[in-house]
Amino acid sequence: MGCDLFSLATPGVAGLQPYYPGKPTDELERELGLRDIIKLASNENPLGPGSRAKNIVSTVANLSRYPDGNGYALKQVLAAYHGVDTDQLTLGNGSSDVLELVARTFVTSQHQVVFSKYAFAIYTLVTQAIGAEAIVVPALDWGHDLHAMLVAVTEKTRLMFVANPNNPTGTWSDSKSLRTLLESIPEQMIIVVDEAYYDYVTNPDYASCMDWLDTFPNLVVTRTFSKAYGLAGLRIGYAVSHPDVADMMNRVRQPFNVNSIALRAAAAALDDREHIEKSIKVNCDGMQQMEQAFDSMGLHYIPSQGNFICVDLQQPGMEVYNRLLHHGIIVRPVANYDMPNHLRITVGLEDENARLISVFAKVLSE
Ligand SMILES: *Cc1c(COP(=O)(O)O)cnc(C)c1O
């Protein structure tokens, strides 16, 4: 009796803050008895998956059998799509799984991990769980200061995370600065460029790092099916890297970390270019709709290359968040990112955005 189980956890784990996901729609329904709730909180594709991926889900046979632990078929299509070899791929239960794999494969409690302030929460989580030292580099205009990140590297640095674009800020790094960073960091460390929002980027100065894998053997690029591909609920993402890096990560991962339905649906989704194009168009239009509305309300926001936008309310975001909940709209507070006056809003369908905008205006004038 009275045994303090928390004290048994490793120091890194004991210091972890729980991850608060966006509030599920069902929960808000239960709590407030509301109907017609819209959720613009977790950067999901408002169109959902395309019909090709959706049709697969009901037809996957052999659910009593373990999935193909090597993801043979999906790796074939991914390799062709990216023009890489299948041995450069590591599949994960969401790309978060892959981000954790990188850290667990290369980092010990004796090492440092470098990432930016306001960067994706998973980087902090995996670093701390390992008990490694996080070097959090101050941001520049809410985005990554790549030069400062380079300067922060020491002999103890084993890993750097760059989110491009970043969540929750929507900020991004131009290809020239990123190339300079890759050329300047020591070869004896791994750099992960997390391209979860790659498909949504419209800025011409942006480039994927995928084409540079041959030049930089210590580069790992991650992508996900959770955002533009609309498969967040199935949990599937991947890394592309040097084959030796992939080899090590594939030894560390759980043998069946990706389920059979996700494997099949991801392949179908990758092939469904029509749905991707449509999703990108819906996001472009929706982003414009939001930006114009916020401009006309005189609200500041961080320009975003993702499918979400962070609005600066110049007052505590939590209160506005709660008022929006009472109108059946779920957005995302980002106080846990040390951004107490911002709210992150996912771009939805045109009518969802319109409802958010009108309720937002009302709630802010209350
Ligand atoms: C959503 C997101 C991911 C991917 O998450 P999954 O685990 O693949 O669902 C990765 N990086 C960033 C920056 C994200 O916002």
The ligand as an ORCA input file, in Angstrom:
! r2SCAN-3c Opt
* xyz 0 1
  C       0.151     15.404    -37.805
  C       1.626     15.485    -37.804
  C       2.423     14.367    -37.990
  C       1.871     13.014    -38.292
  O       1.163     12.395    -37.375
  P       0.759     10.880    -37.628
  O       1.377     10.164    -36.494
  O       1.334     10.434    -38.937
  O      -0.715     10.885    -37.628
  C       3.787     14.500    -38.023
  N       4.364     15.692    -37.906
  C       3.648     16.798    -37.758
  C       4.359     18.103    -37.689
  C       2.255     16.733    -37.673
  O       1.537     17.825    -37.483
*
